[in-house]
Amino acid sequence: MERRLTLLQRLDRAARAALPTTLAVALLVLSGVPLGLPGLRGLAPAFALPIVFFWSIWRPGLVPPASVFGIGLLADLLGAAPLGVTALVLLLLASAVESNRRRLLRQSALTTWMYFLVYAAFCQALTWFLASALSLRLMPVPPVLFQYGLTVALYPALAFAMGRADRWLAELEQ
C-alpha cells in the first residue's frame, strides 16, 4: 500500500520540481535589469537556452513543455523577441535535445559544451530569422552574435552550477 505524502512533503517535491523553471525566471528577470550602461540595453545572454538545454538532458521531467513555453514567453515579454518566438525556439530546442538525450548523456562536459555551441547557434539564427520575418525587415546581426558569444561563454559556469543542483536534488531523493 502506498503511503500518502504530507502537505510539507508535497510542497518539498513541488519546490524541487520547480527548480529549473525558477532558475530560468530569476535569470531572465536579472538579465532585464538595466545596468545604466549606454548602448547595452538588451545585450544580455540568452539564459533560457542553457537552462532548457541542460535540464532537457539530465532531468527532462523538470522542464515540461508548459514550463519551457512559459519561460520563452517571459523572455519575449522582457524584450528578447516578438511574442512567441522564443517560446517556439525553446520548445524546438527541448524536443531536439530530448531526441538526442541518450547520446548527450554519454558525453564529457567539453563535448556537451560543443553540442551546446551548435544548438545555441541554430536557436539564435532561428530567433533572428523569425524576428526579422515578423517585423518585415532584417534585424541587425551584431547584437545576435554578441548574445550568442556571451551565452556560450557562460554555459560552462551555468552547467557547473546546474550540475551541482542536480546532484543536490539526487541526494534529497535518496
matplotlib code that plots the C-alpha trace (Angstrom):
import matplotlib.pyplot as plt

x = [0.0, 1.3, 2.0, 0.3, 2.5, 2.1, 1.5, 5.0, 6.4, 4.2, 5.4, 9.0, 8.6, 6.9, 9.7, 12.4, 10.5, 10.2, 14.0, 14.9, 11.9, 12.5, 16.2, 15.2, 12.7, 15.2, 18.0, 15.6, 14.4, 18.0, 19.1, 16.3, 17.6, 19.1, 22.7, 22.8, 25.4, 24.7, 24.2, 24.0, 20.2, 19.0, 22.5, 22.4, 23.0, 20.1, 19.9, 16.9, 18.9, 21.5, 18.8, 16.5, 19.4, 20.9, 17.8, 16.4, 19.5, 19.7, 16.1, 13.6, 10.7, 11.6, 11.2, 7.9, 6.7, 4.4, 7.3, 9.5, 6.7, 6.3, 10.0, 10.0, 7.0, 8.7, 11.9, 9.8, 7.9, 11.2, 12.2, 14.1, 11.9, 8.4, 5.9, 6.0, 9.3, 11.5, 8.8, 8.7, 12.5, 12.9, 10.2, 12.2, 15.4, 13.9, 12.5, 15.8, 17.8, 15.4, 15.5, 19.4, 19.4, 21.0, 23.9, 24.3, 24.2, 27.3, 29.4, 32.1, 31.4, 33.6, 31.8, 28.4, 29.5, 30.4, 26.9, 25.5, 27.5, 25.7, 22.3, 22.6, 23.8, 20.8, 18.5, 20.0, 19.8, 16.2, 15.2, 16.9, 15.1, 11.7, 12.1, 13.1, 10.2, 7.7, 8.9, 9.2, 12.8, 16.2, 17.2, 20.8, 23.2, 25.9, 23.7, 22.7, 26.4, 27.2, 24.4, 25.5, 29.1, 28.1, 25.6, 28.1, 30.9, 28.6, 27.5, 30.3, 29.7, 25.9, 26.3, 28.6, 26.0, 23.1, 25.1, 25.6, 21.9, 21.1, 23.4, 21.7, 18.3, 19.5, 20.8, 17.4, 15.6, 17.5]
y = [0.0, 3.4, 5.9, 9.3, 12.3, 15.0, 18.6, 19.5, 16.6, 17.5, 21.2, 20.0, 17.8, 20.7, 23.1, 20.7, 20.1, 23.9, 24.5, 24.8, 27.0, 29.1, 29.5, 30.5, 33.0, 34.5, 34.8, 36.3, 38.9, 39.7, 40.0, 42.5, 44.8, 47.9, 48.4, 52.0, 51.4, 53.3, 51.1, 47.8, 47.6, 44.2, 42.8, 40.0, 36.3, 34.1, 32.4, 30.3, 28.4, 26.8, 26.1, 24.3, 22.5, 21.3, 20.1, 18.5, 16.3, 15.5, 15.7, 16.3, 15.8, 19.0, 21.1, 20.0, 21.8, 24.1, 25.4, 25.7, 27.7, 29.9, 30.6, 31.5, 33.9, 35.6, 36.1, 37.6, 39.9, 41.1, 42.2, 39.3, 38.8, 39.2, 37.4, 33.6, 33.4, 32.4, 30.1, 28.3, 28.2, 26.8, 24.1, 23.1, 23.0, 20.9, 18.5, 18.2, 17.7, 15.1, 13.2, 13.1, 12.6, 9.1, 10.4, 13.5, 11.7, 9.8, 12.8, 14.7, 18.2, 19.6, 17.6, 18.6, 22.3, 21.7, 20.3, 23.4, 25.7, 24.1, 24.0, 27.6, 28.8, 27.2, 28.7, 32.2, 32.0, 30.8, 33.6, 36.2, 34.8, 34.7, 38.1, 39.5, 37.8, 39.0, 42.6, 42.6, 43.9, 42.4, 42.7, 43.7, 40.8, 42.1, 42.0, 38.4, 37.4, 39.2, 37.5, 34.1, 34.6, 35.7, 32.8, 30.1, 31.6, 31.5, 27.9, 26.1, 28.1, 27.7, 24.0, 23.5, 25.3, 23.3, 20.1, 20.8, 21.5, 18.2, 16.3, 18.1, 17.0, 13.4, 13.4, 14.7, 11.9, 9.2]
z = [0.0, -0.9, 1.9, 1.5, 1.5, 4.0, 2.8, 3.7, 1.6, -1.4, -1.1, -0.9, -4.1, -5.9, -5.0, -6.2, -9.4, -10.0, -9.6, -13.3, -14.1, -11.1, -12.0, -15.6, -14.4, -11.9, -14.5, -17.1, -14.7, -13.6, -17.3, -17.8, -15.0, -16.7, -15.9, -16.9, -19.5, -22.7, -25.8, -23.8, -23.5, -24.5, -24.8, -22.2, -22.5, -23.6, -20.2, -21.2, -23.8, -21.4, -18.8, -21.2, -22.9, -19.6, -17.9, -21.1, -21.0, -17.3, -16.0, -18.8, -16.5, -14.7, -17.9, -19.3, -22.5, -20.5, -18.4, -21.5, -23.2, -20.2, -20.0, -23.6, -23.3, -20.3, -22.3, -25.1, -22.8, -21.3, -24.8, -26.4, -29.5, -30.8, -28.6, -29.1, -31.0, -28.0, -26.8, -30.1, -30.3, -26.8, -27.5, -30.6, -28.6, -25.8, -28.4, -30.3, -27.1, -25.8, -29.1, -28.8, -25.0, -24.9, -27.0, -24.9, -21.6, -22.5, -23.4, -21.5, -20.2, -23.0, -25.7, -24.3, -24.5, -28.1, -28.8, -27.0, -29.3, -32.3, -30.7, -29.5, -32.9, -34.5, -31.9, -32.2, -36.1, -36.0, -33.5, -35.7, -38.8, -37.2, -35.6, -39.0, -40.8, -38.2, -38.3, -42.1, -42.0, -41.4, -37.8, -37.0, -36.8, -34.4, -31.3, -32.1, -32.4, -29.2, -27.4, -28.8, -27.7, -24.3, -23.9, -25.0, -22.9, -19.8, -20.4, -18.6, -15.4, -15.6, -16.4, -13.4, -11.1, -12.5, -12.2, -8.5, -8.2, -10.0, -7.6, -4.7, -6.0, -6.4, -2.8, -1.5, -3.4, -1.6]

ax = plt.figure().add_subplot(projection="3d")
ax.plot(x, y, z, "-o")
ax.set_aspect("equal")
plt.show()
